[in-house]
Amino acid sequence: MISQNDRNYSTFTHLSGFAGYFFPFGNIIAPLIMWSIKKEESSFIDYHGKSAVNFQLSLLFYGFLLAILIIPITIFTLGLGLLAVGIAFIPYIILKFIVIITASIRANNGESYEYPFTIEFIK
């Protein structure tokens, strides 16, 4: 039986991914700190903490790859590449909100959740 405390902590670990909107790299640092503090106390917290951190690291990695691709595309298309990225950024934000909220709800219900397109940096 998963305690309500473990479920709440895991929920807030997922929600801490929004910290990046308030301070640089907060989306990685906040879940990493929360997971590190209690990962030994509960396998449920350990699972959800790894999941949240891996998702945020994956987003950082994909963003880095996108930046590498955008530079030559922008130069070649005389700036139209930046417009395309700007338009694509809106669904990215919406998707990020949806999956973080979904993971948080699942954690609060005592269920597991696997973020889509996540690389397992931490196993």
Rosetta silent file (secondary structure, phi, psi, omega in degrees, C-alpha in Angstrom):
SEQUENCE: MISQNDRNYSTFTHLSGFAGYFFPFGNIIAPLIMWSIKKEESSFIDYHGKSAVNFQLSLLFYGFLLAILIIPITIFTLGLGLLAVGIAFIPYIILKFIVIITASIRANNGESYEYPFTIEFIK
SCORE:     score description
SCORE:     0.000 S_00000001
   1 L     0.000  129.154 -179.221    0.000    0.000    0.000 S_00000001
   2 L   -89.350  126.836 -177.424    1.377    3.367   -1.043 S_00000001
   3 L   -71.095  155.261  177.584    1.014    6.034    1.621 S_00000001
   4 H   -62.455  -34.721  178.085   -0.723    9.317    0.920 S_00000001
   5 H   -62.148  -44.116  178.325    2.505   11.089    1.882 S_00000001
   6 H   -64.559  -40.187  178.837    4.436    9.187   -0.809 S_00000001
   7 H   -65.518  -43.652  179.147    1.747    9.947   -3.376 S_00000001
   8 H   -63.811  -43.892 -179.011    1.707   13.647   -2.498 S_00000001
   9 H   -62.931  -42.700  178.259    5.489   13.902   -2.581 S_00000001
  10 H   -64.808  -38.371  176.980    5.628   12.178   -5.957 S_00000001
  11 H   -60.033  -47.788 -179.102    2.911   14.482   -7.273 S_00000001
  12 H   -69.774  -27.093  175.304    4.871   17.559   -6.246 S_00000001
  13 H   -63.946  -44.585  176.702    8.053   16.082   -7.701 S_00000001
  14 H   -63.850  -46.417 -177.780    6.352   15.953  -11.100 S_00000001
  15 H   -65.311  -23.847  179.362    4.851   19.429  -10.670 S_00000001
  16 H   -66.051  -12.295  174.662    8.259   20.836   -9.739 S_00000001
  17 H   -62.267  -19.028  176.816    9.120   20.486  -13.421 S_00000001
  18 H   -78.356   -6.922 -179.429    7.303   23.804  -13.876 S_00000001
  19 H   -61.710  -21.876  178.168   10.015   25.528  -11.802 S_00000001
  20 H   -63.517  -19.227  176.312   11.897   26.147  -15.032 S_00000001
  21 H   -78.118  -11.058 -177.203    9.412   28.892  -15.814 S_00000001
  22 L  -111.547  -29.791  174.964   10.610   30.753  -12.718 S_00000001
  23 L  -150.136  149.420 -175.372   14.377   30.215  -12.663 S_00000001
  24 L   -56.230  134.085 -179.842   16.923   28.812  -15.144 S_00000001
  25 L    59.313   15.509  177.094   17.193   25.019  -15.158 S_00000001
  26 H   -63.571  -28.678  179.058   14.632   24.883  -12.343 S_00000001
  27 H   -66.330  -20.109  176.980   12.755   22.258  -14.326 S_00000001
  28 H  -101.624  -43.940 -175.038   15.725   19.919  -13.799 S_00000001
  29 H   -65.356  -45.878 -176.592   17.089   21.110  -10.456 S_00000001
  30 H   -62.377  -52.165  178.108   13.802   21.073   -8.507 S_00000001
  31 H   -64.204  -33.985  179.574   12.749   17.489   -9.368 S_00000001
  32 H   -63.293  -44.086  179.161   16.355   16.309   -8.961 S_00000001
  33 H   -66.193  -46.051 -178.894   16.577   17.739   -5.441 S_00000001
  34 H   -61.518  -43.523  179.648   13.147   16.418   -4.442 S_00000001
  35 H   -65.441  -43.671 -177.755   13.950   12.952   -5.783 S_00000001
  36 H   -61.243  -35.164 -176.797   17.415   12.893   -4.176 S_00000001
  37 H   -66.785  -40.813 -171.617   16.047   13.733   -0.744 S_00000001
  38 H  -119.865   11.484 -175.818   13.564   10.854   -0.499 S_00000001
  39 L   -63.256  -27.901 -179.210   14.582    8.255   -3.086 S_00000001
  40 L   -80.878  -18.691 -174.698   15.837    5.864   -0.388 S_00000001
  41 L   -82.707  -26.346 -174.181   12.631    6.072    1.661 S_00000001
  42 L  -152.683  132.912  177.161   10.175    4.790   -0.922 S_00000001
  43 H   -69.367  -27.971  177.535   10.379    2.863   -4.171 S_00000001
  44 H   -66.412  -47.141  177.270    7.288    4.766   -5.343 S_00000001
  45 H   -64.372  -40.264  178.867    9.015    8.126   -4.835 S_00000001
  46 H   -60.448  -46.018 -179.660   12.174    6.725   -6.420 S_00000001
  47 H   -61.138  -51.052 -177.021   10.256    5.609   -9.530 S_00000001
  48 H   -69.538  -34.454  177.391    8.385    8.891   -9.991 S_00000001
  49 H   -65.065  -45.694  177.016   11.442   11.009   -9.196 S_00000001
  50 H   -60.639  -42.516 -179.166   13.545    9.216  -11.810 S_00000001
  51 H   -60.798  -46.296 -179.354   10.717    9.540  -14.275 S_00000001
  52 H   -65.456  -43.670 -179.616   10.358   13.293  -13.721 S_00000001
  53 H   -66.472  -44.603  179.158   14.116   13.944  -13.893 S_00000001
  54 H   -61.221  -38.600  178.625   14.563   11.783  -17.000 S_00000001
  55 H   -64.024  -46.019 -178.987   11.724   13.607  -18.743 S_00000001
  56 H   -66.581  -39.351  176.086   13.209   17.023  -17.996 S_00000001
  57 H   -64.965  -37.469  177.420   16.691   15.903  -19.076 S_00000001
  58 H   -63.220  -42.359  177.794   15.190   14.501  -22.281 S_00000001
  59 H   -61.577  -40.913  177.688   13.538   17.846  -23.020 S_00000001
  60 H   -62.711  -44.806  179.447   16.869   19.596  -22.498 S_00000001
  61 H   -62.150  -46.768  179.733   18.609   17.123  -24.823 S_00000001
  62 H   -64.375  -37.095  177.161   15.941   17.471  -27.531 S_00000001
  63 H   -64.202  -39.205  177.179   16.099   21.255  -27.232 S_00000001
  64 H   -63.499  -45.049  178.003   19.853   21.156  -27.710 S_00000001
  65 H   -62.693  -40.875  178.994   19.472   19.003  -30.828 S_00000001
  66 H   -62.592  -41.016  179.167   16.792   21.318  -32.157 S_00000001
  67 H   -62.974  -39.287  178.430   19.052   24.329  -31.644 S_00000001
  68 H   -63.989  -37.977  179.766   21.832   22.610  -33.593 S_00000001
  69 H   -75.973  -32.092 -174.863   19.424   21.963  -36.481 S_00000001
  70 H   -69.838  -35.346 -176.314   17.814   25.404  -36.427 S_00000001
  71 H   -57.741  -54.100  179.347   21.009   27.388  -37.015 S_00000001
  72 H   -67.800  -34.471  179.181   21.710   26.080  -40.540 S_00000001
  73 H   -64.398  -41.952  179.843   18.020   25.999  -41.440 S_00000001
  74 H   -64.743  -41.938  178.966   17.606   29.622  -40.359 S_00000001
  75 H   -64.677  -44.121 -177.343   20.637   30.719  -42.350 S_00000001
  76 H   -67.082  -37.507 -176.104   19.497   28.796  -45.428 S_00000001
  77 L   -97.647   11.219  178.877   15.892   30.060  -45.297 S_00000001
  78 L    55.938   42.257  173.371   16.812   33.644  -44.341 S_00000001
  79 L    99.849  -10.294 -179.705   15.048   33.492  -40.983 S_00000001
  80 H   -67.802  -23.394  176.733   11.970   31.442  -41.862 S_00000001
  81 H   -62.289  -37.746  177.799   13.337   28.614  -39.720 S_00000001
  82 H   -65.667  -37.688  177.153   12.880   30.766  -36.612 S_00000001
  83 H   -63.149  -43.291  179.102    9.253   31.403  -37.547 S_00000001
  84 H   -62.806  -40.841  178.275    8.673   27.667  -37.891 S_00000001
  85 H   -64.976  -42.158  178.234   10.263   27.025  -34.505 S_00000001
  86 H   -59.087  -41.462  178.621    8.129   29.738  -32.930 S_00000001
  87 H   -69.421  -38.696 -179.995    4.985   28.143  -34.302 S_00000001
  88 H   -72.022  -20.103 -177.242    6.100   24.655  -33.215 S_00000001
  89 H   -69.069  -29.776 -179.137    6.864   25.931  -29.695 S_00000001
  90 H   -63.681  -51.236  176.505    3.161   26.415  -28.854 S_00000001
  91 H   -62.688  -32.197  177.705    2.220   22.704  -29.160 S_00000001
  92 H   -59.542  -47.239 -179.646    5.436   21.845  -27.273 S_00000001
  93 H   -64.294  -43.397 -179.897    4.344   23.939  -24.292 S_00000001
  94 H   -62.886  -45.397  179.185    0.828   22.513  -24.374 S_00000001
  95 H   -62.167  -41.935  179.226    2.143   18.938  -24.585 S_00000001
  96 H   -60.423  -45.330  178.288    4.581   19.555  -21.727 S_00000001
  97 H   -60.535  -45.928 -177.015    1.762   20.851  -19.515 S_00000001
  98 H   -61.660  -47.502 -176.137   -0.483   17.907  -20.386 S_00000001
  99 H   -71.373  -34.536  177.498    2.095   15.194  -19.674 S_00000001
 100 H   -67.957  -42.978  178.121    3.316   16.770  -16.422 S_00000001
 101 H   -64.388  -42.085  178.289   -0.257   17.184  -15.160 S_00000001
 102 H   -61.560  -45.507  178.180   -1.082   13.610  -16.240 S_00000001
 103 H   -61.491  -39.822  179.584    1.989   12.248  -14.443 S_00000001
 104 H   -64.535  -43.064  179.159    1.063   14.246  -11.346 S_00000001
 105 H   -64.982  -43.625  178.887   -2.493   12.907  -11.328 S_00000001
 106 H   -61.666  -42.849  178.554   -1.288    9.344  -11.817 S_00000001
 107 H   -62.393  -41.441 -179.818    1.205    9.718   -8.958 S_00000001
 108 H   -66.612  -27.060  177.507   -1.506   11.129   -6.713 S_00000001
 109 L   -86.929   -0.719  179.402   -3.693    8.127   -7.569 S_00000001
 110 L    81.158   21.137 -178.235   -0.861    5.749   -6.654 S_00000001
 111 L  -107.697  163.192  174.759   -0.275    4.688  -10.256 S_00000001
 112 L   -90.799  161.791  178.267    2.841    4.611  -12.409 S_00000001
 113 L  -151.312  135.312  175.936    3.296    6.788  -15.488 S_00000001
 114 L  -111.926  119.796  176.736    5.831    6.768  -18.294 S_00000001
 115 L   -64.496  143.051  176.689    6.450   10.071  -20.023 S_00000001
 116 L   -72.963  149.775  174.593    6.446    9.806  -23.822 S_00000001
 117 L    58.844   31.144 -177.617    9.733   10.152  -25.746 S_00000001
 118 L   -96.228  132.773  175.367   11.812    9.960  -22.572 S_00000001
 119 L   -91.783  135.792  179.584   15.417    8.804  -22.578 S_00000001
 120 L   -85.080   87.379  175.267   16.455    6.887  -19.459 S_00000001
 121 L   -74.874  -38.217  178.752   19.473    8.875  -18.344 S_00000001
 122 L  -111.218  123.844 -177.809   18.960    7.655  -14.767 S_00000001
 123 L  -106.073    0.000    0.000   18.092    3.988  -14.378 S_00000001
